[in-house]
C-alpha cells in the first residue's frame, strides 16, 4: 500500500511551525505481511490505524490572516501561502488639511503622532532632534543632519528581524516598508519633518493587516527612538 504524507502548519506571530506525520499502513493482517514489507505506525495516544484505511487529523477550516496552511495529498505536496504582503495603502504621505500624517484605522495595529492624546491605543508622541535641555541649546543639528541620523537608525535597527526598505525620501519625508521574516508581512512606516523651528519629527507605523500586531509597531518605534537618543534626540511628552 502506498504511503501518505500529511503536513499541517500553523502560524503564530512571526514563527512558522510545520508538523509532518508519515504513516505507512500495511494490510489488516500484519502476521500475513510478505517478507521485506515494513510496517510503521505513529506512536502516541492519538494514533489511529484501520484496515486498508488511514485517518488523518482534521485541519482547521477557519484560517486567520496571520496563518498559512500547508496541505498534501498522497505523494504530491501542495503548498498554499496567502499573500501576506497586502496592498500598499493609497492614503500615505502628508495630508493637506490639516498638514499631518494620516490617522489610524480603528484597529490596534497602528500608531501615529497625528492621533489625539486621549487615544492611548493609537497615539504616540513626536520626537525632537534638538531638545532644549540637550544639543538644541548647545549645538543644534540641521534638518539635513537629523535626516541623515534617522536614515542611519532605520538601516541599522531591525527589531523583530523586520527588514527595512526606504521607498520614498524627500527633504522632509521618509516612507519605509518593513517586511517580516519568513512570510513577509509588510508594515508601512512614515516620518515627517514639519515646518517650523521646533525641530520636530512626526511618524506613523501601521500593519497592512488589520488584526493584532503583537506590538511590533510599538517595539519598532521604541527601538528607533533608543537608537536616535545616541545622537541627542528625545521623545516629547513621555
N, C-alpha and C positions, 0 to 999 in steps of 0.2 A: 504494500500500500504506500503511495507517495506521501511524503511528509508535508506538513502545513506550517507556514511561518506566520506568526501573529505578532504585530508590532503595535504597541499603544504608546501614546505620548501625551504629556500634559505640560502646559507652560505656566509657570508662576513667577511674576516679576520678570527678571531678565534671565532666568535659568531655564534651560530646556532639559527635560528628563525623558529619556527613551527607555522603555522596558520592552524586552523581547522575550518571547517564550517559544521554544521549539519543542514540539512533541512528535514522536514517531509512534504510531499505534499499530500494533500488529493485528493478526487475526484474533477472533474471540478466544479460541482455544490456544493459549500460549504453549501448552505442552506439545501441541502438534506442529509448532513452528519448524520450518525446514532449517537444515544446518546453515550456519552463517548469517541468519537473519538476526538483526539487532532489535531488541525491544527496549524502549526508553520511555518512561512515564514521568511527568512532572511530580516532584515531591512537594508535600505540604498538605495542610488540612483542606485546601480548597480544590485539590486535583479531581478531575472528573474524567473517567475513561469509559467508553461504551464500545460494544462490539461493532467494528466497522464504521464507527462514527466518532467525531470529535466535537466536543462542546467548548466553545471559546468564550472568553469573558466578553460581556456586553460593554461596548464603548459608549461613553456619554453621548447623548443625542443633541444636547444643547452646548454650544461652544461660545465662550466669551470672546471679546475682541483680542484679548491678550493670551489666547491659546492657539496651539497648532495641532493638527491631527495627522498622524501617520498611520496608514492602514495597508494591509497586504492581504492578498487572497491567493492561496495555493503557492506556486513558485514565483509569481510576479509580485514585486514590491512596488507599491504605488505611494508616492509622496505628494501630499497636498498642503501647500503652505498658503495661508491667507496673505493678502497684500497689506503688510503692517505699516509700510511707509506712508500710505494715505496720500491725499491730495494737498498741495500747498494752499493755505488759505489765501483768498483774493483781497482780504482787507488789511494785510500787513502794511507797515510803513507809518509815517507820521500823519495823523489825522488832521484835517483842516479846521474843524470847528468844535471845540477849541483845539489849538495845536497840542497834540499829545499822542502817545501810543494808544493802540486800541484797548478797549475794555475787555474783560474776560467773559466767556460764556458762563452760564450758571452751573458749572461743574467744578470739582475740586482740583482739576489737573491744570490749573493756570494761575499765575501770579503776575501782578502788574503794579507799577508805581502810579498808574492812572486811576486806580480804584479809590474809593472813599476810605477814610481812616477807620470808619466803623464797620468795615468788612474784613475781618481778620482772616477769612478763608482765602481772599484774593489779594488784599493789599500788602505791599511791601515797600519800605521807604527807599527813596533815591540815594545815590551816592554823591559825594563831593570829592573832587581831586585836589582841592585847595582848602582844607579845613582851616578855620581861623586860629585854632589853637595848635596848628601844625605848620606845614610848609606854606600854607596860604599867607601867613604873616611874615615868615622868614624868607622864603624863596619860592614864590608861586610858580606853578607849571603852566605852560601854554596849553591851549586846547589840542594842538598838534602833538605835543609831548604826551598828554593824557591819552590821546587816541592810540599812540604807539604802545603805551603801557597796557592799555586794555587789550589790544590785539595780542601782545605777548602773553598776557594772562589767559586769554582764550586758547591760544595754541599750546600752552604748556600745562593747562589744568583740565583733567579729564575725569571728573567724579563719576563713579559707577561705570567707568570704562566707555562712556559715550564719546564718540569721535566727532569733533567739531569741523565744520566746513563753512568758511566765510563765503556767503553767496553774493552779498552786496555790501559795498562800502562807499560812502561819500565823505564830505568833510565834516558832517555832523551826525552820521547814522551808520550803524553796522547791523547787518542781518546774518545770523548764523543758523545753520541746520545741525542739530546734534543727533547722531544715529547711534542706536543701542547696539551692543554686540549680539552676535548670533542671528537674530531675526530682523534687525534693522528698523525698530520703531524710530520715528523721527519727531523731535521736538523743535519748535520754532522759537528762537531767542533773538530779541531785538534790543539795541542800545541806542539812545538818542541823547545828543548834547544840545539841550535847548539854548536859545539865545539869551544873553544877559551876562551879568558879571558875577553870578553866584557859583560858577564852576560846577554845575550840576550835571549828573548823568542819570537819565531815567531808563528803565528797562522793562521788558515783558518776556516771560518764559512760559510756554504753553505746550502741552502734548497735543498731537493731532487726534489721538483717540480721546474720547470724552469720559472715560471711566476714571477710576482711581489711579494716580500716577506713582504711588508708593513713595511720595515725597521726593521724586527725582528732581523736579524743578527747584524746590527749595534748597536741596542739598547742592545743586549745581551753582545757584546764585551765592550761597554761603561760601562755597569753595572759591569762587571767583573773587568775592569780597575779601576773603582772607589773603588771597594772592596779591590783590591790589593794595592791601594795607601795608605791604612791604615797601611800596613806593610812597606811602603817605596818605592814601585815600582813607575816607571814613564813610560810614553809613549815617544818614541823617534821621533822627527820630529815636531809634533804639538799635 
